[in-house]
């Protein structure tokens, strides 16, 4: 599933294309993706201008001048493909290994298009409520790149927690946008074992962890995210942060930081965690 750096990369590419442009139509090619399409979704944006493309955690929000807002989540395999020129370009689909049968939503403008393609259909396109809220956004934690997210904030929320720190970082109610890749990489950078109980981590180490999360996410955004399976940017380019992984998906390989131990892989709540026992305590 695309995490914050991948979604932010897509958001930036989307904003460059559609901010300031007016919707011509929204074509819905099926009645549902992960959830049923909301009534009126195909008509709500017609003639309206995109004022801003934002992000909340792993969700993108398209704001319109008529006060309506579209909510997009890429799920496991969703992609946004930009450009009216690719809609009928069979060579593009072949090179990108995209099946156009999975083009579930097509948003068109006078001279551009945005295609939502999702083979596994775990993503979604929806409207925000009239008050700007949505039940999927209601309980999200703070943005990890925002000023309010720091070691002191973590200390308050993790106090007395007996859950492992890796599992807590995946809790979107604690902090929005972090997934398996960046939790593993951030914990390694902070020198914290993913198995350590979150409530047993001292404040100075949580301060380091918050900075490690910020550092890791910023570097990943600069690299265009991580491409392991499905993820590609809006123009089809892969991300490159996977070439900077210190622990993720490197089980059995020597730790690049200490050179003393091999990277280990364990399962935590059904998710793989990677760490160096020599570096991370």
SULSULBEL-V286865 format. One record per pair of residues at least 12 apart in sequence whose C-alpha atoms are under 10 Angstrom apart, sorted by the first residue. I is the first residue (numbers start at 1). J is the second residue. If there is no record, write none. Layout:
I:J / I:J
This chain:
1:58 / 1:74 / 1:75 / 1:76 / 1:77 / 1:78 / 1:122 / 1:123 / 1:179 / 1:180 / 1:181 / 1:228 / 1:229 / 1:230 / 1:231 / 2:58 / 2:73 / 2:74 / 2:75 / 2:76 / 2:77 / 2:78 / 2:79 / 2:177 / 2:178 / 2:179 / 2:180 / 2:181 / 2:225 / 2:226 / 2:227 / 2:228 / 2:230 / 2:231 / 2:232 / 3:57 / 3:58 / 3:59 / 3:74 / 3:75 / 3:76 / 3:176 / 3:177 / 3:178 / 3:179 / 3:180 / 3:181 / 3:182 / 3:217 / 3:225 / 3:226 / 3:231 / 4:55 / 4:56 / 4:57 / 4:58 / 4:59 / 4:143 / 4:144 / 4:176 / 4:177 / 4:178 / 4:179 / 4:182 / 4:217 / 4:218 / 4:220 / 4:221 / 4:225 / 5:57 / 5:58 / 5:177 / 5:178 / 5:182 / 5:216 / 5:217 / 5:218 / 5:219 / 5:220 / 5:221 / 5:222 / 5:223 / 5:224 / 5:225 / 5:226 / 5:239 / 5:241 / 6:58 / 6:74 / 6:177 / 6:217 / 6:220 / 6:221 / 6:223 / 6:224 / 6:225 / 6:226 / 6:227 / 6:231 / 6:232 / 6:233 / 6:238 / 6:239 / 7:55 / 7:56 / 7:57 / 7:58 / 7:59 / 7:60 / 7:73 / 7:74 / 7:79 / 7:177 / 7:221 / 7:224 / 7:225 / 7:231 / 7:233 / 8:54 / 8:55 / 8:56 / 8:57 / 8:58 / 8:59 / 8:60 / 8:177 / 8:220 / 8:221 / 8:224 / 8:225 / 8:233 / 9:220 / 9:221 / 9:222 / 9:223 / 9:224 / 9:225 / 9:232 / 9:233 / 9:234 / 9:239 / 10:55 / 10:60 / 10:74 / 10:79 / 10:80 / 10:81 / 10:224 / 10:225 / 10:231 / 10:232 / 10:233 / 10:234 / 10:235 / 11:53 / 11:54 / 11:55 / 11:59 / 11:60 / 11:61 / 11:62 / 11:80 / 11:233 / 11:234 / 12:53 / 12:54 / 12:55 / 12:233 / 12:234 / 13:53 / 13:80 / 13:81 / 13:82 / 13:233 / 13:234 / 13:235 / 14:52 / 14:53 / 14:54 / 14:60 / 14:62 / 14:80 / 14:81 / 14:82 / 14:114 / 14:233 / 14:234 / 14:235 / 15:50 / 15:51 / 15:52 / 15:53 / 15:54 / 15:62 / 16:52 / 16:53 / 17:82 / 17:83 / 17:112 / 17:113 / 17:114 / 17:234 / 18:49 / 18:50 / 18:51 / 18:52 / 18:53 / 18:62 / 18:82 / 18:108 / 18:109 / 18:112 / 18:113 / 18:114 / 19:49 / 19:50 / 19:51 / 19:52 / 19:53 / 19:62 / 19:63 / 19:64 / 20:48 / 20:49 / 20:50 / 20:51 / 20:52 / 20:64 / 20:65 / 21:47 / 21:48 / 21:49 / 21:50 / 21:51 / 21:64 / 21:108 / 21:109 / 21:110 / 21:111 / 21:112 / 22:45 / 22:46 / 22:47 / 22:48 / 22:49 / 22:50 / 22:51 / 22:64 / 22:65 / 22:108 / 22:109 / 22:110 / 22:111 / 22:112 / 23:43 / 23:44 / 23:45 / 23:46 / 23:47 / 23:48 / 23:49 / 23:50 / 23:64 / 23:107 / 23:108 / 23:109 / 23:110 / 23:112 / 23:113 / 24:43 / 24:45 / 24:46 / 24:47 / 24:48 / 24:49 / 24:107 / 24:108 / 24:109 / 24:110 / 24:111 / 24:112 / 24:113 / 25:42 / 25:43 / 25:44 / 25:45 / 25:46 / 25:47 / 25:48 / 25:106 / 25:107 / 25:108 / 25:109 / 25:110 / 25:113 / 26:41 / 26:42 / 26:43 / 26:44 / 26:45 / 26:46 / 26:105 / 26:106 / 26:107 / 26:108 / 26:109 / 26:113 / 26:114 / 26:115 / 27:41 / 27:42 / 27:43 / 27:103 / 27:104 / 27:105 / 27:106 / 27:107 / 27:108 / 27:115 / 28:41 / 28:42 / 28:103 / 28:104 / 28:105 / 28:106 / 28:107 / 28:116 / 28:125 / 29:101 / 29:102 / 29:103 / 29:104 / 29:105 / 29:106 / 30:102 / 30:103 / 30:104 / 30:105 / 31:104 / 32:104 / 32:121 / 32:124 / 32:125 / 33:75 / 33:104 / 33:105 / 33:118 / 33:119 / 33:120 / 33:121 / 33:122 / 33:123 / 33:124 / 33:125 / 34:73 / 34:75 / 34:118 / 34:120 / 34:121 / 34:122 / 34:123 / 34:124 / 34:125 / 35:121 / 35:122 / 35:123 / 35:124 / 35:125 / 35:126 / 36:124 / 36:125 / 36:126 / 37:124 / 37:125 / 37:126 / 37:127 / 38:125 / 38:126 / 38:127 / 39:126 / 39:127 / 40:127 / 41:70 / 41:125 / 41:126 / 41:127 / 42:105 / 42:106 / 42:107 / 44:64 / 44:66 / 44:68 / 44:69 / 44:70 / 44:127 / 45:63 / 45:64 / 45:65 / 45:66 / 45:68 / 45:69 / 45:70 / 45:107 / 46:107 / 46:108 / 46:109 / 47:64 / 47:65 / 47:66 / 47:109 / 48:63 / 48:64 / 48:65 / 48:66 / 48:67 / 48:68 / 49:63 / 49:64 / 49:65 / 49:66 / 49:109 / 50:62 / 50:63 / 50:64 / 50:65 / 50:66 / 50:68 / 50:69 / 51:63 / 51:64 / 51:65 / 51:66 / 51:67 / 51:69 / 52:64 / 52:65 / 52:69 / 53:69 / 53:70 / 54:71 / 55:71 / 55:72 / 55:143 / 55:177 / 56:71 / 56:137 / 56:140 / 56:141 / 56:142 / 56:143 / 56:176 / 56:177 / 57:73 / 57:137 / 57:140 / 57:141 / 57:142 / 57:143 / 57:144 / 57:172 / 57:175 / 57:176 / 57:177 / 57:178 / 58:72 / 58:73 / 58:74 / 58:75 / 58:137 / 58:172 / 58:176 / 58:177 / 58:178 / 58:179 / 59:71 / 59:72 / 59:73 / 59:74 / 59:75 / 59:123 / 59:124 / 59:125 / 59:136 / 59:137 / 59:176 / 59:177 / 60:72 / 60:73 / 60:74 / 60:125 / 61:73 / 61:125 / 61:126 / 61:127 / 61:128 / 62:127 / 62:128 / 63:128 / 63:132 / 67:130 / 67:131 / 67:132 / 68:127 / 68:128 / 68:129 / 68:130 / 68:131 / 68:132 / 69:126 / 69:127 / 69:128 / 69:129 / 69:130 / 69:132 / 69:133 / 70:125 / 70:126 / 70:127 / 70:128 / 70:129 / 70:132 / 71:124 / 71:125 / 71:126 / 71:127 / 71:128 / 71:134 / 71:136 / 71:137 / 72:116 / 72:123 / 72:124 / 72:125 / 72:126 / 72:127 / 73:122 / 73:123 / 73:124 / 73:125 / 73:126 / 74:116 / 74:117 / 74:118 / 74:121 / 74:122 / 74:123 / 74:124 / 74:125 / 74:231 / 75:118 / 75:120 / 75:121 / 75:122 / 75:123 / 75:124 / 76:118 / 76:119 / 76:120 / 76:121 / 76:122 / 76:123 / 76:229 / 76:230 / 76:231 / 77:117 / 77:118 / 77:119 / 77:120 / 77:121 / 77:122 / 77:123 / 77:229 / 77:230 / 77:231 / 77:232 / 78:102 / 78:103 / 78:104 / 78:116 / 78:117 / 78:118 / 78:119 / 78:120 / 78:121 / 78:122 / 78:123 / 78:124 / 78:230 / 78:231 / 78:232 / 79:98 / 79:103 / 79:114 / 79:115 / 79:116 / 79:117 / 79:118 / 79:119 / 79:123 / 79:230 / 79:231 / 79:232 / 79:233 / 79:234 / 79:236 / 80:103 / 80:105 / 80:106 / 80:113 / 80:114 / 80:115 / 80:116 / 80:117 / 80:118 / 80:231 / 80:232 / 80:233 / 80:234 / 80:235 / 80:236 / 81:103 / 81:106 / 81:113 / 81:114 / 81:115 / 81:116 / 81:117 / 81:232 / 81:233 / 81:234 / 81:235 / 81:236 / 82:106 / 82:107 / 82:108 / 82:112 / 82:113 / 82:114 / 82:115 / 82:116 / 82:233 / 82:234 / 82:235 / 82:236 / 83:108 / 83:109 / 83:111 / 83:112 / 83:113 / 83:114 / 83:115 / 83:234 / 83:235 / 84:106 / 84:107 / 84:108 / 84:109 / 84:110 / 84:111 / 84:112 / 84:113 / 84:114 / 84:115 / 85:111 / 85:112 / 85:113 / 86:113 / 86:114 / 86:115 / 86:235 / 87:100 / 87:103 / 87:106 / 87:113 / 87:114 / 87:115 / 88:100 / 92:236 / 93:236 / 95:236 / 96:230 / 96:232 / 96:236 / 96:237 / 97:230 / 98:117 / 98:118 / 98:119 / 98:230 / 99:117 / 99:118 / 99:119 / 100:115 / 100:117 / 100:118 / 100:119 / 101:117 / 101:118 / 101:119 / 102:115 / 102:116 / 102:117 / 102:118 / 102:119 / 102:120 / 102:121 / 103:115 / 103:116 / 103:117 / 103:118 / 103:119 / 104:116 / 104:117 / 104:118 / 104:119 / 104:121 / 104:124 / 104:125 / 105:117 / 105:118 / 105:124 / 105:125 / 114:234 / 115:234 / 118:230 / 119:230 / 137:172 / 137:173 / 137:176 / 138:173 / 139:172 / 139:173 / 139:174 / 139:175 / 139:176 / 140:171 / 140:172 / 140:173 / 140:174 / 140:175 / 140:176 / 140:177 / 141:171 / 141:172 / 141:173 / 141:174 / 141:175 / 141:176 / 141:177 / 142:172 / 142:173 / 142:174 / 142:175 / 142:176 / 142:177 / 143:172 / 143:174 / 143:175 / 143:176 / 143:177 / 143:178 / 143:214 / 144:174 / 144:175 / 144:176 / 144:177 / 144:178 / 144:210 / 144:211 / 144:213 / 144:214 / 144:217 / 145:175 / 145:176 / 145:177 / 145:210 / 145:211 / 145:213 / 145:214 / 145:215 / 145:217 / 145:218 / 146:214 / 149:174 / 149:175 / 149:207 / 149:210 / 149:211 / 149:214 / 150:206 / 150:207 / 150:208 / 150:209 / 150:210 / 150:211 / 150:213 / 150:214 / 151:202 / 151:203 / 151:204 / 151:205 / 151:206 / 151:207 / 151:208 / 151:209 / 151:210 / 151:211 / 152:203 / 152:204 / 152:206 / 152:207 / 152:210 / 153:174 / 153:203 / 153:206 / 153:207 / 153:210 / 154:169 / 154:174 / 154:175 / 154:198 / 154:199 / 154:201 / 154:203 / 154:206 / 154:207 / 154:209 / 154:210 / 155:198 / 155:199 / 155:200 / 155:201 / 155:202 / 155:203 / 155:204 / 155:205 / 155:206 / 155:207 / 156:199 / 156:203 / 157:174 / 157:198 / 157:199 / 158:174 / 158:197 / 158:198 / 158:199 / 158:200 / 158:201 / 158:206 / 159:198 / 159:199 / 159:200 / 159:201 / 159:202 / 160:197 / 160:198 / 160:199 / 160:200 / 160:201 / 161:197 / 161:198 / 161:199 / 161:200 / 161:201 / 162:196 / 162:197 / 162:198 / 162:199 / 162:200 / 163:195 / 163:196 / 163:197 / 163:198 / 163:199 / 163:200 / 164:193 / 164:194 / 164:195 / 164:196 / 164:197 / 164:198 / 164:199 / 164:200 / 164:268 / 164:269 / 165:183 / 165:187 / 165:192 / 165:193 / 165:194 / 165:195 / 165:196 / 165:197 / 165:198 / 165:199 / 165:200 / 165:201 / 166:179 / 166:180 / 166:183 / 166:184 / 166:186 / 166:187 / 166:192 / 166:193 / 166:194 / 166:195 / 166:196 / 166:197 / 166:198 / 166:268 / 166:269 / 166:271 / 166:273 / 167:179 / 167:180 / 167:183 / 167:194 / 167:195 / 167:197 / 167:198 / 167:268 / 167:269 / 167:271 / 167:273 / 168:183 / 168:194 / 168:197 / 168:198 / 169:182 / 169:183 / 169:184 / 169:186 / 169:187 / 169:194 / 169:198 / 169:213 / 170:182 / 170:183 / 170:271 / 177:217 / 178:213 / 178:217 / 180:248 / 180:271 / 180:272 / 180:273 / 180:274 / 181:226 / 181:242 / 181:245 / 181:247 / 181:248 / 181:249 / 181:272 / 181:273 / 181:274 / 182:212 / 182:213 / 182:216 / 182:217 / 182:220 / 182:226 / 182:245 / 182:248 / 183:212 / 183:213 / 183:216 / 183:217 / 183:248 / 183:273 / 183:274 / 184:213 / 184:245 / 184:246 / 184:247 / 184:248 / 184:249 / 184:272 / 184:273 / 184:274 / 184:275 / 185:212 / 185:213 / 185:216 / 185:217 / 185:244 / 185:245 / 185:246 / 185:247 / 185:248 / 185:273 / 185:274 / 185:275 / 186:208 / 186:209 / 186:210 / 186:211 / 186:212 / 186:213 / 186:214 / 186:215 / 186:216 / 186:217 / 186:246 / 186:247 / 187:208 / 187:209 / 187:210 / 187:212 / 187:213 / 187:216 / 187:247 / 187:274 / 187:275 / 187:280 / 187:281 / 188:209 / 188:212 / 188:246 / 188:247 / 188:248 / 188:257 / 188:274 / 188:275 / 188:276 / 188:277 / 188:279 / 188:280 / 188:281 / 189:208 / 189:209 / 189:211 / 189:212 / 189:213 / 189:215 / 189:216 / 189:246 / 189:247 / 189:257 / 189:279 / 189:280 / 190:205 / 190:206 / 190:207 / 190:208 / 190:209 / 190:210 / 190:211 / 190:212 / 190:213 / 190:279 / 190:280 / 190:281 / 191:205 / 191:208 / 191:209 / 191:212 / 191:275 / 191:276 / 191:277 / 191:278 / 191:279 / 191:280 / 191:281 / 192:205 / 192:206 / 192:208 / 192:209 / 192:275 / 192:276 / 192:277 / 192:279 / 192:280 / 192:281 / 193:273 / 193:274 / 193:275 / 193:276 / 193:277 / 193:278 / 193:279 / 193:280 / 193:281 / 194:266 / 194:268 / 194:273 / 194:274 / 194:275 / 194:276 / 194:277 / 194:280 / 194:281 / 195:266 / 195:268 / 195:273 / 195:275 / 195:280 / 195:281 / 196:280 / 196:281 / 216:241 / 217:241 / 219:241 / 219:244 / 220:239 / 220:240 / 220:241 / 220:242 / 220:244 / 220:245 / 221:239 / 221:240 / 221:241 / 222:239 / 222:240 / 222:241 / 223:238 / 223:239 / 223:240 / 223:241 / 223:242 / 223:243 / 223:244 / 224:237 / 224:238 / 224:239 / 224:240 / 224:241 / 225:238 / 225:239 / 225:240 / 225:241 / 225:242 / 226:238 / 226:239 / 226:240 / 226:241 / 226:242 / 226:243 / 226:244 / 226:245 / 227:239 / 227:240 / 227:241 / 227:242 / 227:243 / 228:240 / 228:241 / 228:242 / 228:249 / 246:263 / 246:274 / 246:275 / 246:276 / 247:262 / 247:263 / 247:264 / 247:265 / 247:273 / 247:274 / 247:275 / 247:276 / 248:263 / 248:264 / 248:265 / 248:272 / 248:273 / 248:274 / 248:275 / 249:263 / 249:264 / 249:265 / 249:272 / 249:273 / 249:274 / 249:275 / 250:262 / 250:263 / 250:264 / 250:265 / 250:274 / 250:275 / 251:263 / 251:264 / 251:265 / 251:266 / 251:273 / 251:274 / 251:275 / 251:276 / 252:264 / 252:265 / 252:274 / 253:276 / 254:276 / 255:275 / 255:276 / 255:277 / 255:278 / 255:279 / 256:276 / 257:276 / 257:278 / 257:279 / 258:276 / 258:278 / 258:279 / 259:276 / 259:278 / 259:279 / 260:276 / 260:277 / 260:278 / 260:279 / 261:275 / 261:276 / 261:277 / 261:278 / 261:279 / 262:275 / 262:276 / 262:277 / 262:278 / 263:275 / 263:276 / 263:277 / 263:278 / 263:279 / 264:276 / 264:277
